[in-house]
């Protein structure tokens, strides 16, 4: 991948978790994170995405993500992994309420994904996502950068 100095990425939770758990598409995420780390690109995550990363990792760390409630030890792993991701130079930001609401009001997308899409629109950044179809047909003009076509 050739990264232009003006490139910017907003990461959704799915690709960041793919990277941390070496799932399909993790190599593509690693390339983008290295571009951010080397300052060849800017990198952002929304506050909602940061929250998703922490709680989803905590749930995965239980060993039974859909049956067990994470404890503080599991949440600590999620917080540690968020610090690792921020170590690449990712900035955690909050997009405007109006833009998030407009994207969410159009329907077919979760609130957390609305935050990521709104931040990408505001930052004129590519939105790095997994196979999630919620990002198809956004009301704002956002470049979608898929790391994989099938869910892990």
C-alpha positions as YAML, in Angstrom:
chain: A
units: angstrom
residues:
- id: 1
  name: UNK
  ca: [0.00, 0.00, 0.00]
- id: 2
  name: UNK
  ca: [1.28, 3.45, -0.86]
- id: 3
  name: UNK
  ca: [0.22, 6.04, 1.68]
- id: 4
  name: UNK
  ca: [-0.04, 9.69, 0.67]
- id: 5
  name: UNK
  ca: [1.07, 12.20, 3.32]
- id: 6
  name: UNK
  ca: [-2.45, 13.65, 3.40]
- id: 7
  name: UNK
  ca: [-4.15, 10.31, 4.10]
- id: 8
  name: UNK
  ca: [-6.30, 9.99, 7.17]
- id: 9
  name: UNK
  ca: [-8.05, 6.99, 8.66]
- id: 10
  name: UNK
  ca: [-10.89, 6.60, 11.12]
- id: 11
  name: UNK
  ca: [-10.98, 3.08, 12.53]
- id: 12
  name: UNK
  ca: [-14.15, 1.24, 13.48]
- id: 13
  name: UNK
  ca: [-13.90, -1.31, 16.32]
- id: 14
  name: UNK
  ca: [-14.04, -4.44, 14.12]
- id: 15
  name: UNK
  ca: [-10.73, -3.86, 12.29]
- id: 16
  name: UNK
  ca: [-8.94, -2.92, 15.52]
- id: 17
  name: UNK
  ca: [-10.10, -6.13, 17.18]
- id: 18
  name: UNK
  ca: [-9.13, -8.05, 14.03]
- id: 19
  name: UNK
  ca: [-5.64, -6.60, 14.36]
- id: 20
  name: UNK
  ca: [-5.34, -7.41, 18.07]
- id: 21
  name: UNK
  ca: [-6.60, -10.99, 17.64]
- id: 22
  name: UNK
  ca: [-4.80, -11.68, 14.34]
- id: 23
  name: UNK
  ca: [-8.07, -12.28, 12.48]
- id: 24
  name: UNK
  ca: [-8.47, -12.10, 8.70]
- id: 25
  name: UNK
  ca: [-7.69, -8.56, 7.54]
- id: 26
  name: UNK
  ca: [-5.26, -7.88, 10.38]
- id: 27
  name: UNK
  ca: [-2.41, -7.29, 7.92]
- id: 28
  name: UNK
  ca: [-4.33, -4.50, 6.20]
- id: 29
  name: UNK
  ca: [-5.01, -2.89, 9.59]
- id: 30
  name: UNK
  ca: [-1.33, -3.21, 10.53]
- id: 31
  name: UNK
  ca: [-0.35, -1.35, 7.32]
- id: 32
  name: UNK
  ca: [-2.66, 1.52, 8.17]
- id: 33
  name: UNK
  ca: [-1.51, 1.64, 11.81]
- id: 34
  name: UNK
  ca: [2.13, 1.73, 10.68]
- id: 35
  name: UNK
  ca: [1.29, 4.62, 8.34]
- id: 36
  name: UNK
  ca: [-0.19, 6.49, 11.32]
- id: 37
  name: UNK
  ca: [2.78, 5.62, 13.52]
- id: 38
  name: UNK
  ca: [5.25, 6.89, 10.92]
- id: 39
  name: UNK
  ca: [3.13, 10.03, 10.45]
- id: 40
  name: UNK
  ca: [2.43, 9.22, 6.81]
- id: 41
  name: UNK
  ca: [-1.27, 9.33, 7.71]
- id: 42
  name: UNK
  ca: [-3.45, 10.66, 10.50]
- id: 43
  name: UNK
  ca: [-5.41, 8.15, 12.56]
- id: 44
  name: UNK
  ca: [-8.56, 8.61, 14.62]
- id: 45
  name: UNK
  ca: [-11.11, 6.64, 16.60]
- id: 46
  name: UNK
  ca: [-14.31, 7.98, 18.11]
- id: 47
  name: UNK
  ca: [-14.95, 7.86, 21.83]
- id: 48
  name: UNK
  ca: [-17.74, 5.39, 21.09]
- id: 49
  name: UNK
  ca: [-15.31, 3.15, 19.18]
- id: 50
  name: UNK
  ca: [-12.79, 3.32, 22.03]
- id: 51
  name: UNK
  ca: [-15.54, 2.16, 24.40]
- id: 52
  name: UNK
  ca: [-16.50, -0.66, 22.03]
- id: 53
  name: UNK
  ca: [-12.90, -1.84, 21.79]
- id: 54
  name: UNK
  ca: [-12.55, -2.03, 25.58]
- id: 55
  name: UNK
  ca: [-15.82, -3.84, 26.29]
- id: 56
  name: UNK
  ca: [-15.63, -6.19, 23.29]
- id: 57
  name: UNK
  ca: [-12.11, -7.26, 24.20]
- id: 58
  name: UNK
  ca: [-13.22, -7.73, 27.81]
- id: 59
  name: UNK
  ca: [-16.05, -9.97, 26.63]
- id: 60
  name: UNK
  ca: [-13.71, -11.97, 24.37]
- id: 61
  name: UNK
  ca: [-11.28, -12.41, 27.25]
- id: 62
  name: UNK
  ca: [-13.94, -14.18, 29.33]
- id: 63
  name: UNK
  ca: [-13.66, -17.14, 26.95]
- id: 64
  name: UNK
  ca: [-17.43, -17.19, 26.55]
- id: 65
  name: UNK
  ca: [-18.26, -13.75, 25.13]
- id: 66
  name: UNK
  ca: [-22.00, -14.30, 24.84]
- id: 67
  name: UNK
  ca: [-22.45, -16.14, 28.15]
- id: 68
  name: UNK
  ca: [-20.11, -14.47, 30.64]
- id: 69
  name: UNK
  ca: [-20.01, -10.99, 32.13]
- id: 70
  name: UNK
  ca: [-16.48, -9.52, 32.10]
- id: 71
  name: UNK
  ca: [-14.89, -8.64, 35.42]
- id: 72
  name: UNK
  ca: [-12.35, -5.89, 36.13]
- id: 73
  name: UNK
  ca: [-9.46, -8.12, 35.05]
- id: 74
  name: UNK
  ca: [-11.06, -8.57, 31.62]
- id: 75
  name: UNK
  ca: [-11.81, -4.85, 31.36]
- id: 76
  name: UNK
  ca: [-8.18, -4.11, 32.25]
- id: 77
  name: UNK
  ca: [-7.09, -6.18, 29.24]
- id: 78
  name: UNK
  ca: [-9.39, -4.10, 27.04]
- id: 79
  name: UNK
  ca: [-8.00, -0.86, 28.46]
- id: 80
  name: UNK
  ca: [-4.43, -2.10, 27.96]
- id: 81
  name: UNK
  ca: [-5.15, -3.00, 24.34]
- id: 82
  name: UNK
  ca: [-6.68, 0.44, 23.75]
- id: 83
  name: UNK
  ca: [-3.44, 1.98, 25.07]
- id: 84
  name: UNK
  ca: [-1.48, -0.23, 22.65]
- id: 85
  name: UNK
  ca: [-3.61, 1.05, 19.75]
- id: 86
  name: UNK
  ca: [-3.26, 4.66, 20.89]
- id: 87
  name: UNK
  ca: [0.51, 4.06, 20.97]
- id: 88
  name: UNK
  ca: [0.44, 4.04, 17.17]
- id: 89
  name: UNK
  ca: [-0.69, 7.66, 17.33]
- id: 90
  name: UNK
  ca: [-4.45, 7.25, 17.09]
- id: 91
  name: UNK
  ca: [-6.36, 10.23, 18.44]
- id: 92
  name: UNK
  ca: [-9.66, 9.67, 20.26]
- id: 93
  name: UNK
  ca: [-12.21, 12.31, 19.23]
- id: 94
  name: UNK
  ca: [-15.92, 13.01, 19.39]
- id: 95
  name: UNK
  ca: [-17.74, 14.09, 16.22]
- id: 96
  name: UNK
  ca: [-20.55, 16.63, 16.29]
- id: 97
  name: UNK
  ca: [-23.84, 15.48, 17.76]
- id: 98
  name: UNK
  ca: [-25.70, 16.82, 14.72]
- id: 99
  name: UNK
  ca: [-23.66, 14.75, 12.25]
- id: 100
  name: UNK
  ca: [-23.95, 11.58, 14.35]
- id: 101
  name: UNK
  ca: [-27.71, 12.12, 14.71]
- id: 102
  name: UNK
  ca: [-28.17, 12.68, 10.97]
- id: 103
  name: UNK
  ca: [-26.34, 9.44, 10.14]
- id: 104
  name: UNK
  ca: [-28.18, 7.47, 12.84]
- id: 105
  name: UNK
  ca: [-31.56, 8.94, 11.85]
- id: 106
  name: UNK
  ca: [-31.13, 7.65, 8.29]
- id: 107
  name: UNK
  ca: [-31.46, 4.16, 9.80]
- id: 108
  name: UNK
  ca: [-29.74, 0.82, 9.39]
- id: 109
  name: UNK
  ca: [-26.67, 1.66, 11.47]
- id: 110
  name: UNK
  ca: [-25.77, 1.30, 15.14]
- id: 111
  name: UNK
  ca: [-25.02, 4.31, 17.30]
- id: 112
  name: UNK
  ca: [-21.36, 3.34, 17.67]
- id: 113
  name: UNK
  ca: [-20.96, 2.95, 13.91]
- id: 114
  name: UNK
  ca: [-22.71, 6.32, 13.44]
- id: 115
  name: UNK
  ca: [-20.00, 7.93, 15.56]
- id: 116
  name: UNK
  ca: [-17.24, 6.37, 13.45]
- id: 117
  name: UNK
  ca: [-18.90, 7.40, 10.19]
- id: 118
  name: UNK
  ca: [-19.52, 10.95, 11.44]
- id: 119
  name: UNK
  ca: [-15.90, 11.32, 12.54]
- id: 120
  name: UNK
  ca: [-14.70, 10.06, 9.14]
- id: 121
  name: UNK
  ca: [-16.92, 12.59, 7.39]
- id: 122
  name: UNK
  ca: [-15.70, 15.45, 9.59]
- id: 123
  name: UNK
  ca: [-12.04, 14.48, 9.20]
- id: 124
  name: UNK
  ca: [-12.38, 13.74, 5.45]
- id: 125
  name: UNK
  ca: [-10.85, 10.39, 6.27]
- id: 126
  name: UNK
  ca: [-11.26, 6.87, 4.97]
- id: 127
  name: UNK
  ca: [-13.38, 4.81, 7.36]
- id: 128
  name: UNK
  ca: [-11.58, 1.52, 8.03]
- id: 129
  name: UNK
  ca: [-14.19, -1.20, 8.61]
- id: 130
  name: UNK
  ca: [-14.59, -4.96, 8.49]
- id: 131
  name: UNK
  ca: [-17.33, -6.84, 6.69]
- id: 132
  name: UNK
  ca: [-20.11, -4.91, 8.47]
- id: 133
  name: UNK
  ca: [-22.83, -4.05, 5.90]
- id: 134
  name: UNK
  ca: [-24.13, -1.18, 8.09]
- id: 135
  name: UNK
  ca: [-21.70, 1.16, 6.36]
- id: 136
  name: UNK
  ca: [-23.26, 0.68, 2.92]
- id: 137
  name: UNK
  ca: [-25.32, 3.66, 1.77]
- id: 138
  name: UNK
  ca: [-24.31, 6.25, 4.36]
- id: 139
  name: UNK
  ca: [-26.04, 9.62, 3.97]
- id: 140
  name: UNK
  ca: [-22.67, 11.42, 4.12]
- id: 141
  name: UNK
  ca: [-19.93, 11.01, 1.54]
- id: 142
  name: UNK
  ca: [-17.48, 8.74, 3.37]
- id: 143
  name: UNK
  ca: [-14.83, 6.58, 1.73]
- id: 144
  name: UNK
  ca: [-15.18, 3.02, 3.06]
- id: 145
  name: UNK
  ca: [-11.93, 1.06, 3.40]
- id: 146
  name: UNK
  ca: [-12.86, -2.60, 3.99]
- id: 147
  name: UNK
  ca: [-10.24, -4.91, 5.47]
- id: 148
  name: UNK
  ca: [-12.24, -8.05, 4.65]
- id: 149
  name: UNK
  ca: [-15.40, -9.14, 2.92]
- id: 150
  name: UNK
  ca: [-16.49, -11.94, 5.29]
- id: 151
  name: UNK
  ca: [-17.01, -11.74, 9.05]
- id: 152
  name: UNK
  ca: [-14.42, -13.52, 11.18]
...
